[in-house]
Amino acid sequence: MTEQNTPYRGTRLFINAAAFVIILWGINLAQPVLVLFLVAAFLATIGMMPLLWMERKGIPSAAAVLIVMATMVTILLGIGVLVGTSLSSFYEALPLYQTRFHDMLFAFKTTMEKKGITITDKVLLGYINPGMVMNLTSSLLTSLSSVLSNTLLILFTVIFILLEASSFPAKLRSVLEKPQADFPRVTRFFNEIKHYLVIKTLINLLGAILITTWLSVLGVDFAVLWGFLAFLLAFVPTVGSIVAAIPAVLLALIQYGGGTAILTATGYLVIGIILGNLVEPKIMGRKLGMSTLIVFVSLIFWGSLLGPVGALLCVPLTIFLRLLCEMSDDTRWLAVLLGSDRLPDTMGQAREGKPRS
C-alpha cells in the first residue's frame, strides 16, 4: 500500500510546490493592490476595538463607524502634516549633513596620520558612508509615503471592512466545512492577530513619543521624523529598533559630537529595553509562539515579496499563514515549523480520529 502511494505522494508534492511558486508569482505581480489592502486591513484592525466597544454601549453601527473614521482621519492628517514637513526639511538639509560628516572623517584621518596610522580615502568614503544610511532612510519613508498617497482608496476600504465586521462571524461559519470544530480555532487566530496589532501599535506609539521627547531635549534635528521612523520600524522584530536608531545617532554625532551621540544611543537602548522586555511582555501576556529564526526568515520573505509594508507586517502575516496551514492535514507540519509550540488539541484529536491510508 505504501509503495503504491509513493509515486502519487511525490507527484502531489511536486504539484503543491509548483502551485506555491505560482501563488508567490501572482502575489508579487499584485503587490500594489495587496499592499493597499494590507494597510487598510491594519487600520481596520486598529479601529475594530473602539468600534465594538461603542456598539456594546448601544451606539448604532453606522454612527460608530463614522466616529472611528473621523478620529482616524484627524490623526492621520496630523501625523502626515508633521512628518511630511520634517521629511521635506530633511531632504533639503541632507547634503549639508553629508558635507559635515565628510569633514569630520578627514579631520579624523589627519589625527590618525599624526599618530602614524594611515587611512586611505577609499576606506573613509567607501566603508564609512553615512550618506548611504541617510539615503536608505529617506527611501524607506518615501516608499511608505507613496503607499499612503492613495489615502482615499485606503479609507474607503477601511469603512467597508468596519461596516462588515459585525456580520463576519456568521459568514465565516457558513464558509467553513466543519464550523463547530474549525470556528473556535479560526477566531482564536484572528483574535491573536488583532490583540498583537492593537497592543503593539500602542506600545510603539508610546516608544515614539518617548524617543521624540528625548531627541527634542538633546536638540537633535527632526525629532518628530525619527520618532515616526521608530514607531514604524518597531513593528519589525529583532532588528527594527536598532535600524531606527542609526540615522538619529549619526545626526547627533554630526551636530554635537560623540557625547550627544552616546546619549542618543543610550536613550534608544533604555526605551527599547523598558518597552521590549518589561512593558510589552506584561501586556501581551503569552508569546506568539514564533522562534527568532522564523521571525527573521519571515521578515526577509514578506519584505522581499511585498516591500516595506510586508516587512512591517511580517509577524501578523506569518500568523495568518500559520492559520491557513493548520486548516489542512497536509500542511499542519508546516504550521508547527512556523512556530507553534505544539499542535492544538483539536488538531490532535482530528489526527487520531482520522484513519490511516
C-alpha positions as CSV (number, residue, x, y, z in Angstrom):
1,M,0.0,0.0,0.0
2,T,2.8,2.4,0.9
3,E,4.8,1.5,-2.2
4,Q,1.8,2.1,-4.4
5,N,1.2,5.5,-2.8
6,T,4.8,6.7,-3.1
7,P,4.7,7.9,-6.7
8,Y,1.3,9.6,-6.0
9,R,2.7,11.4,-3.0
10,G,5.8,12.5,-5.0
11,T,3.5,13.9,-7.7
12,R,1.3,15.6,-5.2
13,L,4.3,17.2,-3.6
14,F,5.6,18.4,-6.9
15,I,2.2,19.9,-7.8
16,N,1.9,21.6,-4.4
17,A,5.4,23.1,-4.8
18,A,4.6,24.4,-8.4
19,A,1.3,25.9,-7.1
20,F,3.2,27.6,-4.3
21,V,5.6,29.2,-6.8
22,I,2.7,30.3,-9.0
23,I,1.0,31.9,-6.0
24,L,4.1,33.8,-5.0
25,W,4.5,35.0,-8.5
26,G,0.9,36.2,-8.5
27,I,1.3,37.9,-5.2
28,N,4.4,39.7,-6.5
29,L,2.5,40.9,-9.6
30,A,-0.4,42.1,-7.5
31,Q,1.9,43.8,-4.9
32,P,0.5,47.4,-5.4
33,V,-3.1,46.2,-4.7
34,L,-2.2,43.8,-1.9
35,V,-0.1,46.5,-0.1
36,L,-3.1,48.9,-0.2
37,F,-5.4,46.2,1.2
38,L,-2.9,45.3,3.9
39,V,-2.6,48.9,5.0
40,A,-6.4,49.1,5.0
41,A,-6.7,45.9,7.0
42,F,-4.2,47.1,9.5
43,L,-6.1,50.4,10.1
44,A,-9.4,48.5,10.2
45,T,-8.0,46.1,12.9
46,I,-6.9,49.1,15.0
47,G,-10.3,50.7,14.6
48,M,-12.2,47.5,15.4
49,M,-11.7,47.7,19.1
50,P,-13.3,51.1,19.7
51,L,-16.0,50.2,17.1
52,L,-17.0,47.1,19.0
53,W,-16.9,49.0,22.3
54,M,-19.2,51.7,21.1
55,E,-21.6,49.1,19.6
56,R,-21.7,47.3,23.0
57,K,-22.7,50.7,24.6
58,G,-25.7,50.9,22.2
59,I,-24.3,53.3,19.6
60,P,-25.6,52.4,16.1
61,S,-23.1,50.7,13.9
62,A,-23.1,53.4,11.2
63,A,-22.6,56.2,13.8
64,A,-19.8,54.2,15.5
65,V,-18.0,53.7,12.1
66,L,-18.4,57.5,11.4
67,I,-16.8,58.4,14.8
68,V,-13.9,55.9,14.3
69,M,-13.2,57.1,10.8
70,A,-13.4,60.8,11.8
71,T,-10.9,60.2,14.6
72,M,-8.6,58.1,12.3
73,V,-8.6,60.8,9.6
74,T,-7.8,63.5,12.1
75,I,-4.9,61.5,13.5
76,L,-3.6,60.6,10.1
77,L,-3.8,64.1,8.8
78,G,-2.0,65.5,11.8
79,I,0.8,62.9,11.5
80,G,1.0,63.4,7.8
81,V,1.5,67.2,8.2
82,L,4.2,66.8,10.9
83,V,6.1,64.0,9.2
84,G,5.7,65.5,5.7
85,T,7.1,68.8,6.8
86,S,10.0,67.2,8.6
87,L,10.8,64.9,5.7
88,S,10.9,67.8,3.3
89,S,13.2,69.8,5.5
90,F,15.4,66.7,6.0
91,Y,15.8,66.4,2.2
92,E,16.9,70.0,1.9
93,A,19.5,69.6,4.8
94,L,20.8,66.2,3.8
95,P,23.7,67.5,1.5
96,L,24.8,69.8,4.3
97,Y,24.9,66.9,6.8
98,Q,26.9,64.8,4.4
99,T,29.4,67.5,3.9
100,R,29.8,68.0,7.7
101,F,30.4,64.3,8.2
102,H,33.0,64.1,5.4
103,D,34.8,67.0,7.1
104,M,34.7,65.0,10.4
105,L,36.1,62.0,8.6
106,F,39.0,63.9,7.1
107,A,39.8,65.5,10.4
108,F,39.8,62.0,12.0
109,K,42.1,60.9,9.2
110,T,44.6,63.8,9.9
111,T,44.6,62.9,13.6
112,M,45.4,59.2,12.8
113,E,48.2,60.2,10.4
114,K,49.8,62.3,13.1
115,K,49.9,59.1,15.2
116,G,51.4,57.1,12.4
117,I,48.2,55.3,11.2
118,T,47.4,55.8,7.6
119,I,43.8,55.6,6.4
120,T,43.1,55.9,2.7
121,D,40.2,57.9,1.2
122,K,38.7,54.8,-0.2
123,V,38.3,53.3,3.3
124,L,36.8,56.6,4.6
125,L,34.3,57.2,1.8
126,G,33.7,53.6,0.7
127,Y,33.2,51.8,4.0
128,I,32.2,54.7,6.3
129,N,29.5,56.3,4.3
130,P,26.7,57.9,6.3
131,G,25.1,59.1,3.1
132,M,24.1,55.6,2.3
133,V,22.3,55.3,5.7
134,M,20.5,58.6,5.2
135,N,19.5,57.8,1.7
136,L,18.1,54.4,2.7
137,T,16.2,56.1,5.5
138,S,14.7,58.7,3.1
139,S,13.9,55.9,0.5
140,L,12.0,53.9,3.2
141,L,10.0,56.9,4.2
142,T,9.3,57.9,0.6
143,S,8.1,54.4,-0.3
144,L,5.8,54.4,2.7
145,S,4.6,57.9,1.7
146,S,3.8,56.7,-1.8
147,V,1.6,53.9,-0.3
148,L,-0.3,56.5,1.8
149,S,-0.8,58.7,-1.3
150,N,-3.8,56.5,-2.1
151,T,-5.3,57.6,1.2
152,L,-8.9,58.0,-0.2
153,L,-8.9,54.4,-1.5
154,I,-7.5,53.1,1.7
155,L,-10.0,54.9,3.9
156,F,-13.0,53.7,1.8
157,T,-11.7,50.1,2.1
158,V,-11.4,50.6,5.9
159,I,-15.0,51.9,6.0
160,F,-16.4,48.9,4.2
161,I,-14.3,46.5,6.4
162,L,-15.7,48.1,9.6
163,L,-19.3,48.0,8.3
164,E,-18.9,44.3,7.5
165,A,-17.2,43.5,10.9
166,S,-20.4,42.5,12.7
167,S,-21.6,40.1,10.0
168,F,-18.2,38.5,9.5
169,P,-18.6,35.7,12.1
170,A,-21.8,34.5,10.5
171,K,-20.2,34.5,7.1
172,L,-17.2,32.6,8.4
173,R,-19.4,29.9,9.9
174,S,-21.2,29.4,6.6
175,V,-17.9,29.1,4.7
176,L,-16.2,26.5,7.0
177,E,-16.7,22.8,6.3
178,K,-16.8,21.9,10.0
179,P,-18.0,25.1,11.8
180,Q,-18.1,23.6,15.3
181,A,-14.6,22.3,15.1
182,D,-12.9,25.0,13.0
183,F,-14.7,28.2,14.0
184,P,-13.1,28.4,17.5
185,R,-9.6,27.8,16.1
186,V,-10.1,30.5,13.4
187,T,-11.5,33.1,15.7
188,R,-8.6,32.4,18.1
189,F,-6.1,33.2,15.4
190,F,-7.9,36.3,14.3
191,N,-8.2,37.5,17.9
192,E,-4.5,36.8,18.3
193,I,-3.6,38.9,15.3
194,K,-6.0,41.7,16.5
195,H,-4.6,41.6,20.0
196,Y,-1.0,41.7,18.7
197,L,-1.6,44.6,16.3
198,V,-3.5,46.8,18.7
199,I,-1.2,46.3,21.7
200,K,1.9,46.6,19.5
201,T,0.7,49.8,17.9
202,L,0.0,51.4,21.3
203,I,3.4,50.3,22.7
204,N,5.2,51.6,19.5
205,L,3.3,54.9,19.8
206,L,4.5,55.2,23.4
207,G,8.0,54.5,22.4
208,A,7.8,57.0,19.5
209,I,6.6,59.7,21.9
210,L,9.4,59.0,24.4
211,I,12.1,59.0,21.7
212,T,10.8,62.2,20.2
213,T,10.8,63.8,23.6
214,W,14.3,62.6,24.3
215,L,15.7,63.8,21.0
216,S,14.0,67.2,21.4
217,V,15.6,67.6,24.9
218,L,19.0,66.8,23.3
219,G,18.4,69.2,20.5
220,V,18.7,66.7,17.6
221,D,17.1,67.9,14.4
222,F,13.9,66.4,13.0
223,A,13.0,64.6,16.3
224,V,9.4,64.1,15.0
225,L,10.7,62.3,11.9
226,W,13.0,60.0,13.9
227,G,10.1,59.3,16.4
228,F,7.9,58.3,13.4
229,L,10.6,56.1,12.0
230,A,11.0,54.4,15.4
231,F,7.2,53.8,15.5
232,L,7.2,52.1,12.1
233,L,10.4,50.0,12.5
234,A,9.4,48.8,15.9
235,F,6.9,46.5,14.1
236,V,10.0,44.8,12.6
237,P,11.1,42.3,15.2
238,T,14.7,42.0,16.4
239,V,16.4,44.5,14.1
240,G,13.8,47.2,13.6
241,S,14.6,49.3,16.7
242,I,18.3,49.1,16.0
243,V,17.9,50.3,12.4
244,A,15.7,53.1,13.6
245,A,18.4,54.4,16.0
246,I,21.2,54.6,13.4
247,P,20.2,57.8,11.5
248,A,19.3,59.7,14.7
249,V,22.7,58.7,16.3
250,L,24.6,59.7,13.2
251,L,22.8,63.1,13.1
252,A,23.5,63.7,16.8
253,L,27.2,62.9,16.0
254,I,27.3,65.4,13.1
255,Q,25.5,68.1,15.1
256,Y,27.1,68.0,18.5
257,G,29.8,65.3,18.6
258,G,30.4,62.0,20.3
259,G,28.9,62.9,23.7
260,T,25.4,63.7,22.4
261,A,25.6,60.7,20.0
262,I,26.2,58.4,23.0
263,L,23.3,60.0,24.9
264,T,21.1,59.5,21.9
265,A,22.1,55.8,21.6
266,T,21.6,55.4,25.3
267,G,18.1,56.8,25.1
268,Y,17.1,54.4,22.4
269,L,18.6,51.5,24.3
270,V,16.9,52.3,27.6
271,I,13.5,52.9,26.0
272,G,13.9,49.7,23.9
273,I,14.8,47.6,27.0
274,I,11.9,49.0,29.1
275,L,9.2,48.6,26.4
276,G,10.5,45.4,24.8
277,N,11.5,43.5,27.9
278,L,9.2,44.9,30.6
279,V,6.1,46.6,29.3
280,E,5.4,44.5,26.1
281,P,5.7,41.0,27.7
282,K,3.5,42.1,30.6
283,I,0.7,43.5,28.4
284,M,1.0,40.9,25.6
285,G,0.7,38.0,28.0
286,R,1.8,34.8,26.3
287,K,4.2,35.0,23.4
288,L,3.1,34.3,19.8
289,G,5.0,31.0,19.7
290,M,7.4,32.1,16.9
291,S,11.1,31.5,17.2
292,T,13.6,34.2,16.5
293,L,14.7,32.3,13.3
294,I,11.2,32.1,12.0
295,V,10.6,35.8,12.7
296,F,13.8,36.8,10.9
297,V,13.1,34.5,7.9
298,S,9.5,35.9,7.7
299,L,11.0,39.4,7.7
300,I,13.1,38.6,4.7
301,F,10.3,36.7,2.9
302,W,7.5,39.2,3.3
303,G,9.8,42.1,2.8
304,S,11.1,40.8,-0.5
305,L,7.5,39.9,-1.6
306,L,5.6,43.0,-0.5
307,G,8.2,45.6,0.1
308,P,8.4,47.8,3.3
309,V,4.8,47.1,4.2
310,G,5.4,43.4,4.1
311,A,8.4,43.8,6.4
312,L,6.5,45.9,8.9
313,L,3.6,43.4,9.0
314,C,5.7,40.2,8.8
315,V,4.6,38.9,12.1
316,P,0.8,39.1,11.6
317,L,1.2,37.8,8.0
318,T,3.1,34.8,9.3
319,I,0.5,34.1,12.0
320,F,-2.2,34.2,9.2
321,L,-0.1,31.8,7.1
322,R,0.1,29.5,10.1
323,L,-3.7,29.6,10.4
324,L,-4.1,28.5,6.7
325,C,-1.6,25.7,7.2
326,E,-3.4,24.4,10.3
327,M,-6.6,24.1,8.3
328,S,-5.4,21.2,6.3
329,D,-3.9,17.8,7.4
330,D,-1.3,18.0,4.6
331,T,0.2,21.3,5.8
332,R,-0.1,21.1,9.6
333,W,3.6,20.1,9.7
334,L,4.4,23.5,8.2
335,A,2.3,25.2,10.9
336,V,4.5,23.6,13.5
337,L,7.6,24.7,11.7
338,L,6.3,28.3,11.5
339,G,6.4,28.4,15.3
340,S,3.6,26.6,17.0
341,D,4.8,25.1,20.3
342,R,2.6,22.1,19.6
343,L,-0.5,21.2,17.6
344,P,-3.7,22.4,19.2
345,D,-5.8,19.7,20.9
346,T,-8.5,19.9,18.2
347,M,-5.8,19.0,15.7
348,G,-4.5,16.1,17.7
349,Q,-8.0,14.7,18.1
350,A,-8.7,15.1,14.4
351,R,-5.4,13.4,13.5
352,E,-6.1,10.5,15.9
353,G,-9.7,10.1,14.6
354,K,-8.6,10.1,11.0
355,P,-8.0,6.6,9.6
356,R,-4.6,5.9,8.1
357,S,-4.3,5.1,4.5
